[in-house]
C-alpha cells in the first residue's frame, strides 16, 4: 500500500538504496516514508534515548542548533506522560496513583 503522496505515481529513484528501502517497506506493510522523514525520526529518537541536542545537531550536520530543535525534533506523547508523572511524583510524593480499579471502587 502506498502513501497518499504516491497514489497513481511511480516514484523516480535517484539512489538505489532509497528504492530498496521503499520496496522492503511496501512488502512488509510499513508506511512509505522518505529519507527526510528518517532524519526527523532519528533526531527525535536521539533525544528520547537521552542524547544531547548538540549530538543530534552534529549527526544531522546542522550549523544552527535551532534548526535541530525547532524543525527536526518532535515530542513523543509517551515521553510527555512520563515527564508529567515524574514531576507529579516530586511534587506530590504521598498521593496514591489512580487506576481503573481505583476509580471503580474495587481498590483495597
C-alpha positions, 0 to 999 in steps of 0.5 A: 500500500502506498502513501497518499503522496504516491497514489497513481505515481511511480516514484523516480529513484535517484539512489538505489538504496532509497528504492530498496528501502521503499520496496522492503517497506511496501512488502512488509506493510510499513508506511512509505516514508522518505529519507527526510522523514528518517532524519526527523525520526532519528533526531527525535529518537536521539533525544528520547534515548537521552542524547544531547541536542548538540549530538543530534545537531552534529549527526544531522550536520546542522550549523544552527542548533535551532534548526535541530530543535525547532524543525527536526525534533518532535515530542513523543506523547509517551515521553510527555506522560512520563515527564508529567508523572515524574514531576507529579511524583516530586511534587506530590510524593504521598498521593496514591496513583489512580487506576481503573480499579481505583476509580471503580471502587474495587481498590483495597 
